[in-house]
């Protein structure tokens, strides 16, 4: 992916979308009454980043709980 036209807060990126997906996005934008494709894609990316962060936090918490549970198990069984 190439980037160009950098400013201090944004970067232009060129990406490929399947044609059918572009059609579906345009239909969704028309139904919403907004034609701002960039804003739509940015919002989708924000949601994905948020989801990834929640998943990573949940995995970290599970690992920590498993570590603590194992430690507790060994201590209570005289190991």
C-alpha positions as CSV (number, residue, x, y, z in Angstrom):
1,X,0.0,0.0,0.0
2,X,1.5,3.3,-0.9
3,X,1.0,6.5,1.0
4,X,1.3,10.1,-0.1
5,X,0.2,13.6,0.8
6,X,1.2,13.4,4.4
7,X,0.1,16.2,6.7
8,X,0.7,16.4,10.4
9,X,-2.5,14.5,11.2
10,X,-3.5,12.4,8.2
11,X,-2.0,10.2,5.6
12,X,-3.6,9.3,2.3
13,X,-3.6,5.5,1.7
14,X,-4.5,3.7,-1.5
15,X,-6.3,0.4,-0.9
16,X,-8.3,-2.0,-3.0
17,X,-11.9,-3.0,-2.2
18,X,-13.9,-5.8,-3.9
19,X,-16.4,-4.2,-6.2
20,X,-19.4,-5.8,-4.5
21,X,-18.3,-4.4,-1.1
22,X,-18.0,-0.9,-2.6
23,X,-21.5,-1.3,-4.0
24,X,-22.8,-2.4,-0.5
25,X,-21.1,0.6,1.2
26,X,-22.5,3.1,-1.3
27,X,-26.0,1.6,-0.7
28,X,-25.5,1.9,3.1
29,X,-24.4,5.5,2.7
30,X,-27.3,6.4,0.5
31,X,-29.8,4.8,3.0
32,X,-28.2,6.8,5.8
33,X,-28.3,10.0,3.8
34,X,-24.6,10.5,4.0
35,X,-22.2,10.2,1.2
36,X,-18.9,10.4,3.2
37,X,-17.1,7.2,2.2
38,X,-13.9,8.2,4.1
39,X,-15.8,8.8,7.3
40,X,-17.5,5.5,7.0
41,X,-14.3,3.6,6.5
42,X,-12.6,5.5,9.3
43,X,-15.4,4.5,11.7
44,X,-15.2,0.9,10.6
45,X,-11.5,0.9,11.4
46,X,-12.0,2.5,14.8
47,X,-14.6,-0.2,15.7
48,X,-12.2,-2.9,14.6
49,X,-9.3,-1.4,16.6
50,X,-11.6,-1.2,19.6
51,X,-12.6,-4.8,19.2
52,X,-9.0,-5.9,18.9
53,X,-8.1,-4.0,22.0
54,X,-10.9,-5.7,24.0
55,X,-9.9,-9.1,22.8
56,X,-6.3,-8.5,23.7
57,X,-7.2,-7.3,27.2
58,X,-9.5,-10.3,27.7
59,X,-6.8,-12.7,26.6
60,X,-4.3,-11.0,29.0
61,X,-6.8,-11.1,31.9
62,X,-7.5,-14.8,31.2
63,X,-3.7,-15.6,31.1
64,X,-3.3,-13.7,34.4
65,X,-6.2,-15.6,36.0
66,X,-4.9,-18.9,34.8
67,X,-1.4,-18.1,36.2
68,X,-2.9,-17.1,39.5
69,X,-5.2,-20.1,39.7
70,X,-2.2,-22.4,39.0
71,X,-0.2,-20.7,41.6
72,X,-3.0,-21.0,44.1
73,X,-3.6,-24.7,43.2
74,X,0.1,-25.6,43.8
75,X,0.2,-23.7,47.1
76,X,-3.0,-25.4,48.5
77,X,-1.8,-28.9,47.6
78,X,1.5,-28.6,49.2
79,X,3.5,-28.2,46.0
